């Protein structure tokens, strides 16, 4: 079910997710503009592998973060950035332990860890958002994610990593090494488990999830699987944004499309709740730049 909330973006951190090409980035950008215009210091962050935030805002700056407007900042986080953050937080500590019995240089070691351990990069992407939230630097954080499959992988990672680490303590405690080294290895594992617990609690309690979709058969059929995945991990979708809805059918083609869409809109509202469903129209032009994003903002926030 959709969780009842007081309105779009009622939490400090709001995530927009959905399959590729449905308007996640547009919805996220319009939401970020809304909060910045309300006087809240806001950052919009993309964790998409192929980010488009700078493009949709028509921003040339490569600063990290880059200033978009008064109160609004933008950042696009790559896996490379997250690997660097992991290295800073745990890399040297883990390397100091393992380099005593493994002959490997530091860069090769961190690359190996980021590749071989399940979800390491996804785990620290969640952790990065959590740390920004806890820093208090921004009053609102809008999170633009990768397409649905990758996002679901990201959301399940804190739980999966924690499960992976449970037998790790037993395995590493049996290493034929000194007690001091065993304690060091187990200390790192415990810290990592605690981090995973923190990140999962953050997702459950402090993030609002908004799912963006379109009123077409395949997109609507995919909703059940997405809701199921969220529920499996104790996460709840707060709103469904139905994008590209035909509102002025001035041709036989658009009239037919509008009738088809209406069936799927009613299906979504009946199954997941009409109160938390938001409709965005099919615009006759590409949504790029501040002024056109403001049109989307008005539709989302009335």
C-alpha positions as CSV (number, residue, x, y, z in Angstrom):
1,X,0.0,0.0,0.0
2,X,0.9,3.6,-0.4
3,X,1.7,5.2,3.0
4,X,-0.5,8.2,3.8
5,X,1.5,11.4,4.4
6,X,0.8,15.1,4.8
7,X,1.9,16.0,1.3
8,X,4.6,15.5,-1.3
9,X,8.1,15.8,0.2
10,X,6.9,15.7,3.9
11,X,10.3,14.3,5.0
12,X,13.7,16.0,4.9
13,X,14.9,13.5,2.3
14,X,12.8,12.6,-0.7
15,X,13.7,10.0,-3.2
16,X,12.2,9.7,-6.7
17,X,12.4,6.3,-8.3
18,X,10.9,4.5,-11.3
19,X,11.7,2.8,-14.6
20,X,13.9,4.7,-17.1
21,X,12.3,7.5,-19.1
22,X,9.2,8.1,-17.0
23,X,10.2,11.5,-15.6
24,X,12.0,10.8,-12.4
25,X,14.6,13.6,-12.9
26,X,12.0,16.1,-14.0
27,X,9.9,15.4,-10.9
28,X,12.9,15.6,-8.6
29,X,14.2,18.8,-10.2
30,X,10.8,20.5,-9.9
31,X,10.5,19.4,-6.2
32,X,14.0,20.8,-5.5
33,X,13.1,24.1,-7.1
34,X,9.9,24.3,-5.0
35,X,11.8,23.9,-1.7
36,X,14.6,26.3,-2.7
37,X,11.9,28.9,-3.7
38,X,10.3,28.4,-0.3
39,X,13.6,29.6,1.3
40,X,14.9,26.2,2.3
41,X,18.6,25.4,1.6
42,X,18.2,22.5,-0.8
43,X,20.4,20.0,-2.6
44,X,19.4,17.7,-5.4
45,X,21.6,14.6,-5.7
46,X,21.7,12.1,-8.6
47,X,22.9,8.6,-8.0
48,X,22.1,7.5,-11.6
49,X,24.9,6.0,-13.5
50,X,24.1,8.3,-16.4
51,X,23.0,11.5,-14.7
52,X,21.0,14.2,-16.5
53,X,20.5,16.8,-13.7
54,X,22.9,19.3,-15.2
55,X,21.3,18.9,-18.6
56,X,17.8,19.4,-17.3
57,X,18.8,22.5,-15.4
58,X,20.9,23.7,-18.4
59,X,23.8,24.1,-16.0
60,X,27.4,24.4,-17.3
61,X,29.2,24.4,-14.0
62,X,31.1,21.3,-13.1
63,X,31.4,22.3,-9.4
64,X,30.6,19.6,-6.8
65,X,28.1,20.7,-5.6
66,X,27.2,23.3,-8.2
67,X,24.9,26.2,-7.4
68,X,21.8,26.3,-9.5
69,X,19.7,29.2,-8.0
70,X,19.5,30.9,-4.6
71,X,19.2,28.1,-2.0
72,X,19.5,25.3,-4.6
73,X,22.6,23.1,-5.2
74,X,23.2,20.1,-7.4
75,X,25.5,17.1,-7.3
76,X,25.8,14.0,-9.4
77,X,27.4,11.1,-7.5
78,X,29.3,8.4,-9.5
79,X,30.4,5.0,-8.3
80,X,33.9,6.3,-8.5
81,X,33.0,9.0,-5.9
82,X,31.5,6.4,-3.6
83,X,34.6,4.2,-3.9
84,X,36.6,7.2,-2.8
85,X,34.3,7.8,0.1
86,X,34.6,4.1,1.2
87,X,38.3,4.3,0.9
88,X,38.4,7.4,3.1
89,X,36.1,5.8,5.8
90,X,37.3,2.2,5.9
91,X,40.0,1.7,3.2
92,X,43.2,2.4,5.2
93,X,41.9,0.6,8.3
94,X,41.0,-2.5,6.4
95,X,44.2,-2.4,4.3
96,X,46.4,-2.1,7.4
97,X,45.0,-5.4,8.7
98,X,45.0,-7.4,5.5
99,X,48.3,-6.1,4.1
100,X,50.1,-8.0,6.9
101,X,49.3,-11.3,5.2
102,X,48.3,-10.3,1.7
103,X,50.9,-8.8,-0.7
104,X,48.8,-6.2,-2.6
105,X,49.1,-2.5,-3.1
106,X,46.4,-0.1,-1.8
107,X,44.7,0.9,-5.0
108,X,44.5,-2.7,-6.2
109,X,43.1,-3.7,-2.8
110,X,40.4,-1.1,-2.7
111,X,39.4,-1.9,-6.3
112,X,39.2,-5.6,-5.4
113,X,37.0,-4.9,-2.3
114,X,34.7,-2.7,-4.2
115,X,34.3,-5.3,-6.9
116,X,34.1,-8.6,-4.9
117,X,32.0,-7.7,-1.9
118,X,28.2,-7.6,-2.5
119,X,26.8,-4.1,-2.9
120,X,29.8,-2.2,-1.4
121,X,29.3,0.8,-3.7
122,X,25.5,0.8,-3.3
123,X,25.9,0.6,0.4
124,X,28.1,3.6,0.6
125,X,25.8,5.6,-1.8
126,X,23.0,5.2,0.8
127,X,25.5,6.1,3.5
128,X,26.6,9.2,1.7
129,X,23.0,10.5,1.5
130,X,22.5,9.7,5.2
131,X,25.7,11.6,6.2
132,X,24.6,14.7,4.2
133,X,21.2,14.6,5.9
134,X,22.8,14.3,9.4
135,X,25.3,17.1,8.7
136,X,22.6,19.7,8.8
137,X,24.1,21.6,5.9
138,X,20.9,21.4,3.9
139,X,17.2,21.6,5.0
140,X,15.9,19.5,2.1
141,X,17.6,16.8,0.1
142,X,16.0,15.5,-3.1
143,X,17.4,12.2,-4.3
144,X,17.2,11.4,-8.0
145,X,17.9,7.7,-8.5
146,X,18.9,5.2,-11.2
147,X,16.2,3.3,-13.1
148,X,14.0,1.0,-10.9
149,X,16.1,-2.2,-11.1
150,X,19.3,-0.5,-10.0
151,X,17.5,1.5,-7.4
152,X,15.9,-1.6,-5.8
153,X,19.4,-3.1,-5.7
154,X,20.7,0.0,-3.9
155,X,17.8,-0.1,-1.4
156,X,18.3,-3.7,-0.4
157,X,22.1,-3.4,0.0
158,X,22.3,-2.4,3.7
159,X,20.3,-5.5,4.6
160,X,22.2,-7.8,2.2
161,X,25.6,-6.5,3.4
162,X,24.6,-7.1,7.0
163,X,23.6,-10.6,6.2
164,X,26.9,-11.2,4.4
165,X,28.9,-9.9,7.4
166,X,27.3,-12.2,10.0
167,X,29.3,-15.3,9.0
168,X,32.3,-13.1,8.3
169,X,33.0,-12.7,12.0
170,X,33.2,-16.5,12.5
171,X,35.3,-16.9,9.4
172,X,37.8,-14.2,10.2
173,X,38.1,-15.2,13.9
174,X,39.5,-18.5,12.7
175,X,42.4,-16.9,10.8
176,X,45.7,-18.3,11.9
177,X,47.0,-14.9,13.0
178,X,47.7,-13.0,16.2
179,X,44.8,-12.2,18.6
180,X,45.5,-8.5,18.0
181,X,45.0,-8.9,14.3
182,X,41.8,-10.9,14.8
183,X,40.5,-8.2,17.1
184,X,41.3,-5.6,14.4
185,X,39.5,-7.5,11.6
186,X,36.5,-8.2,13.8
187,X,36.4,-4.6,14.8
188,X,36.2,-3.5,11.2
189,X,33.4,-6.1,10.6
190,X,31.4,-4.8,13.6
191,X,31.8,-1.2,12.4
192,X,30.5,-2.2,9.0
193,X,27.5,-4.0,10.4
194,X,26.7,-1.0,12.6
195,X,26.9,1.2,9.4
196,X,24.5,-1.1,7.6
197,X,22.1,-1.0,10.5
198,X,22.2,2.8,10.5
199,X,21.7,3.0,6.7
200,X,18.7,0.7,6.8
201,X,17.1,2.7,9.7
202,X,17.7,5.8,7.7
203,X,15.9,4.5,4.7
204,X,13.0,3.2,6.8
205,X,12.5,6.3,9.0
206,X,13.8,9.3,7.3
207,X,13.3,9.0,3.5
208,X,10.1,9.6,1.6
209,X,9.8,7.5,-1.5
210,X,7.9,8.8,-4.5
211,X,7.4,6.4,-7.5
212,X,7.1,8.0,-10.9
213,X,5.3,6.0,-13.7
214,X,3.3,6.5,-16.8
215,X,-0.2,5.3,-17.6
216,X,0.7,2.4,-19.9
217,X,0.3,-1.4,-19.5
218,X,3.9,-2.4,-18.9
219,X,4.7,0.4,-16.5
220,X,1.5,-0.3,-14.5
221,X,2.2,-4.0,-14.4
222,X,5.7,-3.4,-13.0
223,X,4.3,-1.5,-10.0
224,X,3.3,-4.6,-8.1
225,X,6.8,-6.0,-8.2
226,X,8.3,-2.7,-7.1
227,X,5.8,-2.4,-4.2
228,X,6.6,-6.0,-3.3
229,X,10.3,-5.3,-3.1
230,X,9.8,-2.2,-1.0
231,X,7.6,-4.1,1.4
232,X,10.0,-6.9,1.7
233,X,12.5,-4.5,3.2
234,X,10.1,-2.6,5.4
235,X,10.1,0.4,3.1
236,X,6.9,2.2,1.9
237,X,6.1,4.3,-1.2
238,X,4.5,7.6,-0.2
239,X,3.2,8.9,-3.5
240,X,2.8,7.7,-7.1
241,X,3.4,10.4,-9.8
242,X,1.7,9.5,-13.0
243,X,3.5,11.4,-15.8
244,X,2.7,12.3,-19.4
245,X,-1.1,12.3,-19.0
246,X,-3.0,13.6,-22.0
247,X,-5.3,16.4,-20.8
248,X,-6.2,18.2,-24.0
249,X,-7.2,15.6,-26.6
250,X,-7.4,17.7,-29.8
251,X,-6.9,14.9,-32.3
252,X,-8.1,11.4,-32.8
253,X,-4.7,10.0,-31.8
254,X,-4.6,12.0,-28.5
255,X,-8.3,11.2,-27.8
256,X,-7.6,7.4,-28.1
257,X,-4.4,7.7,-26.0
258,X,-6.3,9.7,-23.3
259,X,-9.0,6.9,-23.1
260,X,-6.3,4.2,-22.8
261,X,-4.5,6.2,-20.1
262,X,-7.7,6.7,-18.1
263,X,-8.2,3.0,-17.7
264,X,-4.7,2.6,-16.2
265,X,-5.0,5.7,-14.0
266,X,-8.1,4.3,-12.5
267,X,-6.4,1.0,-12.0
268,X,-3.5,2.6,-10.2
269,X,-5.7,4.8,-8.0
270,X,-8.0,1.8,-7.2
271,X,-5.1,-0.5,-6.2
272,X,-2.8,2.0,-4.5
273,X,-5.0,4.8,-3.3
274,X,-6.2,7.9,-5.2
275,X,-5.3,10.4,-2.4
276,X,-1.6,9.9,-2.9
277,X,-1.6,9.8,-6.7
278,X,-0.4,12.9,-8.5
279,X,-0.9,13.5,-12.3
280,X,1.5,15.4,-14.5
281,X,0.4,16.4,-18.0
282,X,2.0,15.5,-21.3
283,X,3.7,18.8,-22.2
284,X,3.9,19.8,-25.9
285,X,7.6,20.6,-25.4
286,X,10.7,19.3,-23.7
287,X,11.1,20.1,-20.0
288,X,14.5,21.8,-19.7
289,X,15.5,25.0,-17.9
290,X,14.2,26.7,-14.8
291,X,11.1,28.3,-16.3
292,X,9.7,25.0,-17.7
293,X,10.6,23.2,-14.5
294,X,8.5,25.7,-12.7
295,X,5.5,24.6,-14.7
296,X,6.0,21.1,-13.4
297,X,6.5,22.5,-9.9
298,X,3.1,24.2,-10.1
299,X,1.4,21.0,-11.1
300,X,3.0,19.0,-8.3
301,X,2.4,21.5,-5.5
302,X,-0.7,23.3,-6.7
